C-alpha cells in the first residue's frame, strides 16, 4: 500500500469543497515526513498523476491541487466531484466496519487536534476616541460613555509619554475615579481609591496634564486568521483581552505602560 493512501482516504471522507492544508497537517495524516522536494518545488504538487503515487492519492479521491503557497507551507485542494471514486467509498465503509467505535473516535480526535495545533494569528483592529485632558473634561460630559471599554491615560515623564490602560465595565465610573484624584477631591467611595492607586502605580503627577482616550463598544474588532467580528466589551474576559492586546501595542511602540482592570 502506498504511504499516501491515508491522504486519499482522508480526502474521500471530507465533506468540504475546498481544503487548505498545512504541510505538517498532511504529514500527520500520512504518518511520516514529506520529501524535501514537496517543501521546495511546486511541481511536486502538480496534477499530472500517471506513475506519481502521491498525486494519484488526491486525484483518485476526486480532488486536485488548486494552489500552492510553499512560503506559508499551505496547499489548497479543491474537490472535482462529490464522493470521490467508488474505490474511495468502499475503502471508507470497510474501514468503518472493521474498526471499533473507540478506535474511530481516537482517529477523529487525532485529526481534530492536528487542526487545533496549527499556528493562529489573532489581530486587533481598534479606534481610539479622544476624551481630552482629565482636568478639563468633567465626568458629566456627554463624551464620557457609560458602557464597558478600555481607557488609556497618558502623561509626560520628562521627554517620554507614559500610559496606563484600564479595562472597565463602566467607562464613566473609571474616568470619574481618575478625575476625583486629579482634582484632589476627597471621597469615601471605591472610585476615589481606584484613582489614587492608578496615579501611584503609573507614577503620574496628578497636577500635570493627563490626556484620556477610550476604545468603546463598536470600536474594536478581533480577527483570527483573517476572519473577524466586533469585540464584545460587555464580556469582562473579552474586554480584558482587548486591553491586553492594546497594552502589548503600547510596549511595542516603546512606551512605558501599565495595565489595570476596574
MARTOR-915675 format. One record per atom (N, C-alpha, C): residue in one letter; atom name; y, x, z. Coordinates in steps of 0.001 Angstrom, whole numbers, plus 500000, padded with zeros to 6 digits. Atoms other than C-alpha are relative to their C-alpha. Layout:
! MARTOR-915675
<A CA <Y X Z>>
...
END
This chain:
! MARTOR-915675
<X N <498799 500844 500000>>
<X CA <500000 500000 500000>>
<X C <501249 500878 500000>>
<X N <498749 499251 500060>>
<X CA <503478 501257 499155>>
<X C <500738 499915 501335>>
<X N <499242 500029 498755>>
<X CA <505657 502230 502092>>
<X C <501187 499046 499915>>
<X N <498880 500928 500183>>
<X CA <508289 499900 500606>>
<X C <499537 498534 499990>>
<X N <500509 501370 499939>>
<X CA <506023 496847 500890>>
<X C <500691 499173 501091>>
<X N <499289 500792 498982>>
<X CA <507706 495790 504200>>
<X C <501388 499551 499542>>
<X N <498700 500404 500526>>
<X CA <511048 495750 502357>>
<X C <499839 498810 499064>>
<X N <500244 501122 500900>>
<X CA <509610 493471 499668>>
<X C <499725 498725 500793>>
<X N <500337 501163 499182>>
<X CA <508175 491151 502324>>
<X C <501227 499466 500737>>
<X N <498775 500403 499301>>
<X CA <511452 491137 504240>>
<X C <500918 499209 499073>>
<X N <499127 500686 500956>>
<X CA <513439 490160 501142>>
<X C <499408 498647 499582>>
<X N <500648 501246 500398>>
<X CA <510882 487498 500178>>
<X C <500184 498917 501056>>
<X N <499847 500982 498922>>
<X CA <511349 485833 503585>>
<X C <501447 499579 500216>>
<X N <498594 500321 499767>>
<X CA <515143 485880 503550>>
<X C <500383 498682 499346>>
<X N <499490 501248 500558>>
<X CA <516880 482556 503007>>
<X C <501406 500166 499431>>
<X N <498645 499757 500491>>
<X CA <520242 484116 502171>>
<X C <499985 500297 498504>>
<X N <499835 499649 501407>>
<X CA <521573 484677 498663>>
<X C <500431 501450 499857>>
<X N <499508 498615 500003>>
<X CA <523270 487995 499498>>
<X C <499625 500653 501319>>
<X N <500329 499239 498796>>
<X CA <522142 490659 501955>>
<X C <500675 501360 499898>>
<X N <499325 498703 499910>>
<X CA <524477 493566 502815>>
<X C <499282 500816 501067>>
<X N <500871 499259 499083>>
<X CA <522114 496090 504378>>
<X C <500516 501408 500234>>
<X N <499755 498605 499658>>
<X CA <522868 499308 506217>>
<X C <498739 500806 499693>>
<X N <501152 499184 500343>>
<X CA <520613 502183 505188>>
<X C <499057 500169 501192>>
<X N <500891 499860 498842>>
<X CA <519352 502626 508723>>
<X C <499274 498697 500311>>
<X N <500695 501275 499853>>
<X CA <518504 498907 508745>>
<X C <498798 499949 499060>>
<X N <501121 499927 500942>>
<X CA <516358 499425 505631>>
<X C <498908 500897 500570>>
<X N <500983 499087 499410>>
<X CA <514694 502347 507413>>
<X C <499253 499345 501156>>
<X N <500666 500745 498930>>
<X CA <513975 500113 510416>>
<X C <498920 499098 499424>>
<X N <500936 500952 500605>>
<X CA <512251 497640 508101>>
<X C <498777 500710 499437>>
<X N <501140 499309 500611>>
<X CA <510093 500165 506218>>
<X C <499293 500915 500998>>
<X N <500635 499223 498945>>
<X CA <509369 502094 509409>>
<X C <500001 501488 499773>>
<X N <499920 498562 500265>>
<X CA <510302 505514 508024>>
<X C <501357 500317 499381>>
<X N <498712 499595 500555>>
<X CA <513254 507512 506728>>
<X C <500000 499862 498482>>
<X N <499818 500008 501444>>
<X CA <514594 507022 503224>>
<X C <500108 501442 499503>>
<X N <499832 498639 500538>>
<X CA <514511 510081 500939>>
<X C <501472 500368 499897>>
<X N <498629 499509 500065>>
<X CA <517609 512224 500743>>
<X C <500748 499442 498796>>
<X N <499353 500496 501220>>
<X CA <518304 511008 497191>>
<X C <500513 498571 500180>>
<X N <499548 501378 499775>>
<X CA <518654 507416 498490>>
<X C <501368 499978 500652>>
<X N <498700 499930 499316>>
<X CA <521663 508509 500539>>
<X C <501054 500731 499171>>
<X N <499059 499192 500762>>
<X CA <523230 510703 497867>>
<X C <500224 499512 498563>>
<X N <499913 500358 501409>>
<X CA <522580 509104 494465>>
<X C <499872 498489 499821>>
<X N <500033 501435 500252>>
<X CA <523401 505563 493369>>
<X C <498861 499612 499068>>
<X N <501059 500318 500958>>
<X CA <520786 505797 490617>>
<X C <498674 499678 500688>>
<X N <501227 500313 499254>>
<X CA <518064 505647 493281>>
<X C <499890 498493 500223>>
<X N <499946 501440 499727>>
<X CA <519188 502042 493819>>
<X C <500157 499186 498717>>
<X N <499922 500736 501255>>
<X CA <519127 501080 490143>>
<X C <498924 498909 499956>>
<X N <500928 501132 500103>>
<X CA <517181 498000 488981>>
<X C <499068 500147 498804>>
<X N <500817 499758 501191>>
<X CA <515086 499635 486262>>
<X C <498524 499681 500229>>
<X N <501389 500335 499697>>
<X CA <511720 499150 488015>>
<X C <499028 500930 499311>>
<X N <501002 499163 500667>>
<X CA <508752 500340 485957>>
<X C <499066 500638 501009>>
<X N <500887 499271 499083>>
<X CA <506873 503037 487864>>
<X C <500669 500343 501323>>
<X N <499256 499687 498776>>
<X CA <509524 503270 490599>>
<X C <499670 498951 501066>>
<X N <500531 500986 499047>>
<X CA <507775 501615 493529>>
<X C <501085 499463 500928>>
<X N <498973 500484 499085>>
<X CA <510902 501414 495699>>
<X C <500855 498924 499336>>
<X N <499219 501014 500707>>
<X CA <512826 499484 493035>>
<X C <499181 498730 499778>>
<X N <500854 501171 500175>>
<X CA <509864 497209 492381>>
<X C <499918 499173 501272>>
<X N <500067 500731 498732>>
<X CA <509962 496279 496064>>
<X C <500987 498844 500006>>
<X N <499039 501107 499988>>
<X CA <513171 494269 495675>>
<X C <499923 499151 498726>>
<X N <500108 500782 501232>>
<X CA <512605 493254 492039>>
<X C <498853 498992 500085>>
<X N <501134 500907 499857>>
<X CA <509172 491742 492825>>
<X C <500293 498869 500972>>
<X N <499634 501035 499030>>
<X CA <510736 489840 495727>>
<X C <501037 499033 499439>>
<X N <499016 500888 500609>>
<X CA <513230 488266 493327>>
<X C <501430 500368 500326>>
<X N <498668 499533 499656>>
<X CA <516237 490388 494287>>
<X C <500382 501155 499079>>
<X N <499507 498816 500681>>
<X CA <518398 493043 492638>>
<X C <501108 500618 500849>>
<X N <498884 499328 499330>>
<X CA <520864 495618 493949>>
<X C <501258 499701 499206>>
<X N <498750 500370 500661>>
<X CA <524324 494314 493161>>
<X C <501062 501084 500139>>
<X N <498937 499007 499767>>
<X CA <526473 497056 494697>>
<X C <499503 501033 500999>>
<X N <500311 498929 499053>>
<X CA <526073 500416 496438>>
<X C <501292 500611 500519>>
<X N <498850 499343 499376>>
<X CA <528550 501929 498878>>
<X C <499433 501082 500920>>
<X N <500652 498931 499240>>
<X CA <526962 505193 499955>>
<X C <500949 500691 500962>>
<X N <499042 499442 499038>>
<X CA <530173 506318 501661>>
<X C <499895 499277 501339>>
<X N <500147 500801 498781>>
<X CA <529605 503495 504167>>
<X C <498542 499707 500328>>
<X N <501437 500227 499795>>
<X CA <525780 503556 503942>>
<X C <499642 498528 499891>>
<X N <500247 501427 500181>>
<X CA <525745 499970 502653>>
<X C <499463 499739 498596>>
<X N <500566 500456 501267>>
<X CA <523582 498435 499911>>
<X C <500054 498478 499996>>
<X N <499892 501456 500098>>
<X CA <524290 494874 498743>>
<X C <498953 499500 499019>>
<X N <501024 500629 500823>>
<X CA <521277 492923 497462>>
<X C <500416 498556 499709>>
<X N <499756 501398 500350>>
<X CA <521583 489587 495621>>
<X C <498714 499384 499452>>
<X N <501210 500701 500435>>
<X CA <518819 487050 495078>>
<X C <500112 499585 498531>>
<X N <500061 500417 501397>>
<X CA <517786 486440 491456>>
<X C <499402 498609 499845>>
<X N <500643 501302 500071>>
<X CA <515590 483434 492106>>
<X C <499565 499590 501393>>
<X N <500358 500521 498692>>
<X CA <514627 481221 495005>>
<X C <498506 500215 500252>>
<X N <501400 499900 499585>>
<X CA <511415 482076 496839>>
<X C <499292 501271 499593>>
<X N <500658 498769 500419>>
<X CA <510687 485430 495196>>
<X C <498824 499699 499084>>
<X N <501163 500199 500859>>
<X CA <507321 485774 493427>>
<X C <498905 499288 500756>>
<X N <501141 500631 499350>>
<X CA <504059 483980 494088>>
<X C <499300 500966 500925>>
<X N <500640 498992 499158>>
<X CA <502665 487203 495464>>
<X C <500720 500108 501332>>
<X N <499226 499881 498762>>
<X CA <505509 487440 497987>>
<X C <499735 498831 500909>>
<X N <500224 501169 499186>>
<X CA <504970 483880 499143>>
<X C <498644 500027 500663>>
<X N <501342 499932 499448>>
<X CA <501234 484369 499580>>
<X C <499912 501029 501102>>
<X N <500027 498941 498991>>
<X CA <501776 487596 501484>>
<X C <500618 499522 501290>>
<X N <499317 500491 498813>>
<X CA <504205 485918 503846>>
<X C <499137 499003 500751>>
<X N <500830 500995 499341>>
<X CA <501852 482983 504524>>
<X C <498786 500643 500648>>
<X N <501174 499325 499446>>
<X CA <498899 485305 505019>>
<X C <500348 500739 501273>>
<X N <499563 499250 498826>>
<X CA <500875 487419 507449>>
<X C <500183 499079 501195>>
<X N <499745 500933 498916>>
<X CA <501946 484384 509468>>
<X C <498703 499428 500547>>
<X N <501257 500560 499533>>
<X CA <498382 483061 509560>>
<X C <499170 501003 500759>>
<X N <500836 498986 499384>>
<X CA <496932 486367 510675>>
<X C <500579 500622 501248>>
<X N <499373 499402 498826>>
<X CA <499313 487185 513495>>
<X C <500263 498944 501060>>
<X N <499766 500924 498892>>
<X CA <499738 485625 516895>>
<X C <501484 499669 500091>>
<X N <498579 500347 499807>>
<X CA <502979 483791 517804>>
<X C <500767 501081 500743>>
<X N <499328 498942 499245>>
<X CA <503760 486605 520251>>
<X C <500359 501174 499095>>
<X N <499743 498886 500905>>
<X CA <503436 489268 517544>>
<X C <501125 499664 499028>>
<X N <498937 500427 500897>>
<X CA <505622 487257 515168>>
<X C <501348 500000 500701>>
<X N <498755 500006 499226>>
<X CA <508211 486813 517932>>
<X C <500509 501423 500220>>
<X N <499612 498607 499801>>
<X CA <508181 490560 518628>>
<X C <500629 500572 498725>>
<X N <499487 499477 501265>>
<X CA <508709 491331 514940>>
<X C <501374 499415 499698>>
<X N <498702 500626 500256>>
<X CA <511542 488826 514668>>
<X C <501075 500591 500913>>
<X N <499033 499423 499070>>
<X CA <513221 490208 517789>>
<X C <500406 501400 499567>>
<X N <499690 498650 500490>>
<X CA <512981 493750 516405>>
<X C <500981 499952 498844>>
<X N <499115 500159 501152>>
<X CA <514608 492570 513185>>
<X C <501404 499597 500443>>
<X N <498688 500463 499537>>
<X CA <517412 490742 515031>>
<X C <500754 501117 500711>>
<X N <499340 498907 499276>>
<X CA <518130 493742 517266>>
<X C <500473 501091 499054>>
<X N <499552 499007 500983>>
<X CA <518329 496039 514250>>
<X C <501370 499623 499460>>
<X N <498684 500455 500467>>
<X CA <521239 493904 513042>>
<X C <501047 500123 501103>>
<X N <499046 499941 498883>>
<X CA <522852 493777 516502>>
<X C <500440 501426 500308>>
<X N <499687 498604 499679>>
<X CA <522774 497561 516776>>
<X C <500903 500658 498970>>
<X N <499124 499421 501016>>
<X CA <524918 498066 513686>>
<X C <501401 500208 500584>>
<X N <498623 499788 499513>>
<X CA <528411 499533 514308>>
<X C <500878 498791 499697>>
<X N <499103 501144 500144>>
<X CA <531022 496831 514807>>
<X C <501439 500451 500193>>
<X N <498580 499694 499892>>
<X CA <534761 497127 514252>>
<X C <500744 498768 500481>>
<X N <499196 501097 499455>>
<X CA <536950 494908 516445>>
<X C <501467 500386 499852>>
<X N <498593 499721 500276>>
<X CA <540597 494729 515354>>
<X C <500865 498887 500579>>
<X N <499033 500977 499491>>
<X CA <543571 493031 516988>>
<X C <501236 500018 499119>>
<X N <498707 500156 500671>>
<X CA <546494 491709 514988>>
<X C <500872 499168 500928>>
<X N <499148 500697 499033>>
<X CA <549376 490703 517226>>
<X C <501463 500092 499591>>
<X N <498570 500030 500262>>
<X CA <553045 489855 517090>>
<X C <500737 499856 501331>>
<X N <499213 500040 498766>>
<X CA <555421 490644 519952>>
<X C <501238 499118 499799>>
<X N <498782 500806 499972>>
<X CA <558189 488168 520786>>
<X C <500918 500574 501076>>
<X N <499056 499385 499064>>
<X CA <561300 489620 522446>>
<X C <500543 498970 500991>>
<X N <499392 500833 498959>>
<X CA <562342 488081 525760>>
<X C <501323 500587 500479>>
<X N <498743 499352 499636>>
<X CA <565095 490625 526420>>
<X C <499951 500740 501313>>
<X N <499872 499265 498740>>
<X CA <566342 492542 529450>>
<X C <499729 499054 501162>>
<X N <500355 500841 498855>>
<X CA <564838 491182 532660>>
<X C <501240 499645 500830>>
<X N <498786 500250 499220>>
<X CA <568275 491463 534324>>
<X C <500857 498901 499374>>
<X N <499084 500900 500708>>
<X CA <569915 489275 531690>>
<X C <499354 498663 499586>>
<X N <500686 501222 500446>>
<X CA <567270 486669 530783>>
<X C <499453 499243 501202>>
<X N <500449 500737 498808>>
<X CA <566861 484040 533528>>
<X C <498629 499376 499807>>
<X N <501333 500603 500060>>
<X CA <563473 482534 534375>>
<X C <500029 498624 499351>>
<X N <499880 501351 500538>>
<X CA <564776 479124 533296>>
<X C <500233 499986 498492>>
<X N <499726 499939 501431>>
<X CA <565442 480342 529742>>
<X C <498864 499368 499209>>
<X N <501009 500670 500819>>
<X CA <563647 478321 527081>>
<X C <499148 500980 499198>>
<X N <500807 499016 500728>>
<X CA <562400 481547 525501>>
<X C <498811 500476 500838>>
<X N <501100 499603 499129>>
<X CA <560102 482074 528507>>
<X C <498950 498884 499979>>
<X N <500995 501074 500071>>
<X CA <556907 480076 527772>>
<X C <499204 499863 501302>>
<X N <500851 500261 498835>>
<X CA <554668 478513 530418>>
<X C <498571 500483 499753>>
<X N <501399 499758 500370>>
<X CA <551481 479465 528537>>
<X C <499469 501333 500521>>
<X N <500640 498709 499749>>
<X CA <548999 482243 529121>>
<X C <500392 500976 498899>>
<X N <499659 498991 500997>>
<X CA <549651 485514 527325>>
<X C <500033 501388 500597>>
<X N <499898 498606 499569>>
<X CA <550365 489229 527610>>
<X C <501462 500411 499968>>
<X N <498623 499508 499878>>
<X CA <553704 490575 528842>>
<X C <500017 501520 499918>>
<X N <499792 498553 500002>>
<X CA <554997 494070 528177>>
<X C <501397 500285 500530>>
<X N <498732 499554 499435>>
<X CA <557724 495523 530381>>
<X C <500180 501469 499621>>
<X N <499734 498631 500463>>
<X CA <559375 498717 529111>>
<X C <501302 500512 500590>>
<X N <498805 499372 499427>>
<X CA <561855 501105 530729>>
<X C <500013 501477 499626>>
<X N <499868 498578 500307>>
<X CA <563150 504634 530216>>
<X C <499623 500848 501207>>
<X N <500290 498986 498996>>
<X CA <561791 507585 532139>>
<X C <500454 501321 499391>>
<X N <499409 498871 500701>>
<X CA <564113 510370 531053>>
<X C <500183 499632 498537>>
<X N <499927 500288 501435>>
<X CA <563752 510507 527272>>
<X C <498814 499173 499512>>
<X N <501221 500706 500392>>
<X CA <560409 508693 527281>>
<X C <500060 498522 500387>>
<X N <500147 501421 499688>>
<X CA <559571 504995 527251>>
<X C <498689 499802 500742>>
<X N <501172 500316 499183>>
<X CA <557167 503818 529955>>
<X C <499784 498496 499941>>
<X N <500280 501429 500104>>
<X CA <555423 500454 529648>>
<X C <498975 499557 501031>>
<X N <501001 500633 499145>>
<X CA <553424 498086 531833>>
<X C <499608 498686 499336>>
<X N <500511 501210 500637>>
<X CA <551223 495358 530321>>
<X C <499351 499113 501048>>
<X N <500520 500961 499027>>
<X CA <550291 492207 532228>>
<X C <499312 498867 499249>>
<X N <500719 501171 500511>>
<X CA <547578 489739 531194>>
<X C <500132 498896 501036>>
<X N <499671 501033 499022>>
<X CA <548549 486466 532806>>
<X C <499654 498601 499494>>
<X N <500237 501399 500324>>
<X CA <547619 482799 532913>>
<X C <501271 499197 499906>>
<X N <498696 500662 500087>>
<X CA <551320 481920 533169>>
<X C <501065 501051 499742>>
<X N <498969 499019 500357>>
<X CA <553924 483975 531324>>
<X C <501229 499819 500872>>
<X N <498791 500269 499225>>
<X CA <556767 482283 533173>>
<X C <499860 500493 501451>>
<X N <500193 499592 498606>>
<X CA <555273 482966 536592>>
<X C <500023 501521 500140>>
<X N <500008 498545 499939>>
<X CA <554607 486649 535888>>
<X C <501390 500568 499734>>
<X N <498631 499545 500284>>
<X CA <558084 487069 534409>>
<X C <500894 499773 501219>>
<X N <499200 500322 498812>>
<X CA <559630 485349 537453>>
<X C <499762 501035 501090>>
<X N <500332 498989 499009>>
<X CA <557810 487855 539671>>
<X C <500814 501269 499790>>
<X N <499247 498777 500314>>
<X CA <559439 490787 537891>>
<X C <501497 499773 500184>>
<X N <498563 500288 499883>>
<X CA <562843 489113 537804>>
<X C <500442 499965 501460>>
<X N <499672 500032 498576>>
<X CA <562799 488476 541553>>
<X C <500130 501415 500560>>
<X N <499959 498626 499478>>
<X CA <562059 492146 542196>>
<X C <501226 500749 499494>>
<X N <498853 499269 500532>>
<X CA <564770 493487 539879>>
<X C <501322 499445 500543>>
<X N <498792 500603 499421>>
<X CA <567303 491043 541352>>
<X C <500075 500234 501502>>
<X N <500084 499717 498566>>
<X CA <566233 492210 544845>>
<X C <500177 498738 500836>>
<X N <499988 501242 499249>>
<X CA <565788 488630 545948>>
<X C <498756 499929 500863>>
<X N <501124 500118 499092>>
<X CA <563595 488078 548971>>
<X C <499291 498671 499776>>
<X N <500779 501215 500174>>
<X CA <560786 485573 548533>>
<X C <498695 500162 500756>>
<X N <501234 499948 499224>>
<X CA <557742 484704 550618>>
<X C <498778 499622 499151>>
<X N <501149 500411 500808>>
<X CA <555582 483518 547690>>
<X C <499329 501208 499349>>
<X N <500791 498926 500594>>
<X CA <552989 485546 545799>>
<X C <500722 500671 498839>>
<X N <499301 499452 501153>>
<X CA <555319 486020 542817>>
<X C <500763 501262 500352>>
<X N <499181 498859 499594>>
<X CA <557602 488376 544698>>
<X C <499140 501223 500272>>
<X N <500887 498876 499681>>
<X CA <554692 490524 545938>>
<X C <499443 500659 498753>>
<X N <500522 499427 501236>>
<X CA <553254 490979 542458>>
<X C <501072 500820 499298>>
<X N <498907 499263 500626>>
<X CA <556665 492040 541152>>
<X C <500232 501347 500665>>
<X N <499828 498725 499285>>
<X CA <557010 494695 543861>>
<X C <498896 500981 499615>>
<X N <501124 499133 500347>>
<X CA <553538 496048 543085>>
<X C <500151 500541 498575>>
<X N <499843 499594 501389>>
<X CA <554276 496140 539350>>
<X C <501040 501109 499879>>
<X N <498928 499007 500068>>
<X CA <557523 498069 539817>>
<X C <499546 501327 500603>>
<X N <500445 498775 499330>>
<X CA <555914 500550 542205>>
<X C <498960 500748 499166>>
<X N <501056 499333 500755>>
<X CA <552838 501252 540077>>
<X C <500518 500568 498675>>
<X N <499456 499534 501277>>
<X CA <554829 501581 536852>>
<X C <501063 501072 500195>>
<X N <498946 499027 499751>>
<X CA <557476 503733 538508>>
<X C <501343 499581 499433>>
<X N <498722 500494 500527>>
<X CA <560314 501514 537241>>
<X C <501102 500097 501042>>
<X N <498809 500141 499173>>
<X CA <563807 501739 538652>>
<X C <500453 498549 499872>>
<X N <499687 501430 500128>>
<X CA <564469 498044 539450>>
<X C <501440 499721 499597>>
<X N <498609 500210 500372>>
<X CA <568206 498541 538888>>
<X C <500316 500395 498568>>
<X N <499783 499548 501380>>
<X CA <567804 500080 535410>>
<X C <499556 498920 499018>>
<X N <500432 500978 501008>>
<X CA <567379 498107 532159>>
<X C <498480 499997 499829>>
<X N <501442 500174 500221>>
<X CA <563830 496754 531735>>
<X C <499821 498917 498940>>
<X N <500213 500946 501093>>
<X CA <563018 495128 528416>>
<X C <498631 499331 500134>>
<X N <501250 500747 499915>>
<X CA <560325 492476 528164>>
<X C <499670 499356 498651>>
<X N <500538 500668 501188>>
<X CA <558206 491331 525191>>
<X C <498761 499222 500419>>
<X N <501177 500798 499674>>
<X CA <555338 488844 525062>>
<X C <499183 499717 498748>>
<X N <500918 500536 501005>>
<X CA <552289 488030 522966>>
<X C <499526 498663 500549>>
<X N <500318 501340 499521>>
<X CA <551899 484272 523354>>
<X C <498932 499362 499113>>
<X N <501036 500647 500803>>
<X CA <549250 481838 522068>>
<X C <500449 499783 498547>>
<X N <499702 500106 501419>>
<X CA <549105 481808 518279>>
<X C <500489 501292 499389>>
<X N <499473 498728 500487>>
<X CA <550435 485379 518032>>
<X C <498998 501139 500105>>
<X N <501035 498962 499915>>
<X CA <547128 487216 518444>>
<X C <498757 499518 499257>>
<X N <501216 500293 500753>>
<X CA <544108 487328 516128>>
<X C <498995 501114 500261>>
<X N <501089 499047 499843>>
<X CA <540769 489011 516778>>
<X C <499164 500006 498733>>
<X N <500777 499867 501223>>
<X CA <538925 490340 513714>>
<X C <498797 500891 500277>>
<X N <501228 499233 499854>>
<X CA <535315 491512 513799>>
<X C <499391 500207 498627>>
<X N <500511 499654 501338>>
<X CA <534170 493326 510646>>
<X C <500616 499133 498920>>
<X N <499259 500702 501042>>
<X CA <536851 491549 508625>>
<X C <500097 498503 500181>>
<X N <499933 501438 499772>>
<X CA <536222 488024 509929>>
<X C <500811 499747 501264>>
<X N <499083 500150 498876>>
<X CA <538968 486767 512214>>
<X C <500215 498572 500435>>
<X N <499603 501292 499436>>
<X CA <540164 483926 514400>>
<X C <501122 500255 500992>>
<X N <498955 499866 498993>>
<X CA <543055 483246 516736>>
<X C <499370 500267 501367>>
<X N <500486 499713 498653>>
<X CA <542550 484696 520194>>
<X C <500320 498828 500916>>
<X N <499801 501070 499026>>
<X CA <542111 482106 522930>>
<X C <500539 500613 501288>>
<X N <499387 499358 498837>>
<X CA <544577 483413 525501>>
<X C <499859 499165 501265>>
<X N <500249 500822 498811>>
<X CA <543804 480474 527815>>
<X C <498704 500406 500696>>
<X N <501224 499457 499405>>
<X CA <540424 482128 528389>>
<X C <500358 501333 500667>>
<X N <499592 498764 499306>>
<X CA <541080 484804 531083>>
<X C <499321 501248 499453>>
<X N <500711 498826 500509>>
<X CA <538408 487126 529671>>
<X C <500546 500431 498637>>
<X N <499487 499666 501335>>
<X CA <539764 486913 526130>>
<X C <501441 500504 500090>>
<X N <498629 499528 499784>>
<X CA <543346 487306 527354>>
<X C <499986 501453 500476>>
<X N <500116 498633 499509>>
<X CA <542278 490436 529220>>
<X C <499563 500947 498889>>
<X N <500432 499175 501132>>
<X CA <540522 491749 526090>>
<X C <501179 500334 499095>>
<X N <498812 499761 500829>>
<X CA <543726 491327 524049>>
<X C <500919 501011 500684>>
<X N <499141 499080 499247>>
<X CA <545696 493081 526799>>
<X C <499446 501429 499960>>
<X N <500611 498670 500033>>
<X CA <543221 495983 526831>>
<X C <500189 500668 498640>>
<X N <499794 499446 501336>>
<X CA <543478 496432 523066>>
<X C <501457 500407 499787>>
<X N <498579 499649 500077>>
<X CA <547284 496383 523308>>
<X C <500297 501243 500835>>
<X N <499828 498837 499123>>
<X CA <547100 498896 526160>>
<X C <499528 501273 499295>>
<X N <500504 498845 500746>>
<X CA <544967 501245 524039>>
<X C <500989 500408 498920>>
<X N <499010 499699 501026>>
<X CA <547557 500961 521292>>
<X C <501202 500737 500591>>
<X N <498899 499302 499328>>
<X CA <550277 501977 523745>>
<X C <499646 501476 500216>>
<X N <500428 498617 499738>>
<X CA <548288 505075 524707>>
<X C <499901 500795 498704>>
<X N <500123 499300 501282>>
<X CA <547548 505949 521064>>
<X C <501361 500333 499410>>
<X N <498635 499727 500465>>
<X CA <551281 505757 520353>>
<X C <500710 501035 500868>>
<X N <499459 498926 499184>>
<X CA <551808 508430 523007>>
<X C <500862 499553 501161>>
<X N <499182 500487 498893>>
<X CA <553420 506202 525631>>
<X C <499205 500000 501307>>
<X N <500595 500164 498684>>
<X CA <552721 506337 529328>>
<X C <500004 498503 500312>>
<X N <500092 501439 499811>>
<X CA <551460 502880 530200>>
<X C <499008 499684 501097>>
<X N <500958 500488 499028>>
<X CA <549505 500819 532707>>
<X C <499685 498552 499665>>
<X N <500460 501355 500301>>
<X CA <547583 497535 532580>>
<X C <499675 499279 501294>>
<X N <500253 500827 498821>>
<X CA <547578 494785 535210>>
<X C <499591 498598 499566>>
<X N <500351 501388 500259>>
<X CA <546219 491261 535451>>
<X C <500635 499129 501087>>
<X N <499329 500893 499032>>
<X CA <548121 488390 537090>>
<X C <499377 498628 499900>>
END
